[in-house]
Amino acid sequence: MSAGAVFLIVLASLLILISLIGCVIPGVPGTPLAWAGILTAFFIERSSIGWTELIVTGAVTVAVEIINNFVPSLFTAKAGGSRAGSIGSTVGVFAGLLTGSPMGIILGPFLGALVGELIKDRSDIKRALRSACWAFLGFIVGSGLRLITCAVFAMIFIKSFF
């Protein structure tokens, strides 16, 4: 195997690995990175990824990213939440990451949305809690969708060499 092929395999593997991490970290484009790994594998002679897989995974990537951008807002709006709750949820994810623990990543979006809603309106704690729960659920659904997609892309990548 040539040095170029080894480089492309390592690059594609890293892109897919980073994509899996990016599924829970806002701002890191998990699904597009996984597709970039598939695209890289397309250029490896030993890989069986063809045009069909490339086009289908590209279309899935676009669809997942569009859905992922609307899910948290839709969930927050369903609960009567505000933009402050959505922003708080995103800030909470980053704050949760700083804790370095999985629990921080899980609780961060909820607590961030709650704080955001309470900053906007302290008089209705029940609404703030409901909005925080729905914002958190939106984050989980969006992240889950991206994670499942990236895991499937990783399986396609691995399978393409066997």
N, C-alpha and C positions, 0 to 999 in steps of 0.2 A: 504494500500500500504506500502511496506517495506521501511525502510530507504535506503537500497541499490538501490531500484527502483527510489526513489526520487533523490538520488545523481546522478544516470545515466541520468535522465531527465534533471536535472539542468546542468550537464556537456554537454550533447548533445545540449541543448539550447544555452549555452555559446559558444560552438564551432561554431554553425551556426551563431550566432550574430557576433562573431569576424570575421567569414568568409566574411560576408557582408561588414564589414569595410575594410577588407583586399583586397577587389576587387579594391580599388582605391589607396592603399598604396603599392608601390613596395617593395618586400622583404617579405611581409606577404602572405603566400600561401592561398589565399581565397578559391579557389575551393577544394584543399585537406582538408582544415579545415572543410568545409561543408560536405565533404564525411566522415570525421571522426565523425561528428555529426550523420550522417546516420548510420554509423557502430556502434556507441554507442547505438543508438536507436534499432538496430537489437537485442541487448542483453536485452532489456526491455520486459518483458512478455506481458505487456499491448499494446505494439506496434505491428502493423500488417506488419512491414517491413520484407520481406522474402529474400531468396537467390536471386531471380530474380531482385528485386530492388537493392540489394546490388551490384550485378555484373554489371547491366546496369549503375548504377550511378558511379561505379568505372571506367568503360570504358569511360564514358562521361568525368569524371574528367581527366583521362589521355589525352584524345583527346583535351580538352579545354586547358590544360596546354601546350601541344605541340604547338597548334595553337597560344596561347598567347605569346609564346616565339619567334615566327617567325613574327607575324603581324607587330610590330613596325619597325623591320629591313626591312621588305619588303616594307612598306610604305615609309620609309626614302630613301631606294634605288630607288624606283620608281620616287622620286622627284630629284634624282641625289645627294642626301645628303651623308654625310660621317659618319663615326663612331663617330666623334666629336659631330655631331648633335644628334645622339642617346644617347650618354653619357650625353650630355647637357640636353636632355629631361628628363632623369632619375634624374639628379641632381635637375632639376627644379621642379620635383614632390616633392622631399624632402624639397626644399626651400619653395614651396607653402604650404606644411603642416605646416611649422614653422610659417606662417602668421596666422594660426588658422582660416582662412576664406575659404569658398567654392570657392570664386573667386581666391584665391591663388592656390588652388588645380587645378582649371581649367586653369589658365594662366601660372602656373609654367612650365608644359611641353613645351608649346610653346616658352616662353621666354628662357628657358634653351637650347632648340634646336637652337634657333636663336643665342644666345651667343656662343654656341659651334661651330656653322658654321662660325660665324664671327671671332672667335679666329683662326680657321683653315685658313680662307681666307677672308680678309676684302674687297677685290677688287670686289666681286660679291654679292652685297647686295640682288639683285633680287633672285639669286639662294638660298641664305641663308634664305630669307623669304619663298620661295616655300618649301624648305626642312623643315623648322620649322612648316609650316602648315601641311605638310604630316606626320611629326613625331607626331604632336599633334593629328592628325586624327587617326594614328596608336594606340596611347595611349588610345584614346576614344573607338575605336573599341574593343581593347583587354580588357579594363576594362568593357565595356558594355557586352561583351560575358561572362566574369566571373561573373558579377553582375546578369545577367539573369539566368545563371546556378545555382548560389547560392540561388537565390530567388525561383527557381523551387525546389531545394533540401529542402529549408525551408518549402515550401508547402507540399512536400512529407512527411516530418517529422511531421508537424502538422496534416495532414490528417491521418497519421498512428495511431493516438490515437482516432479517431472518427469512 
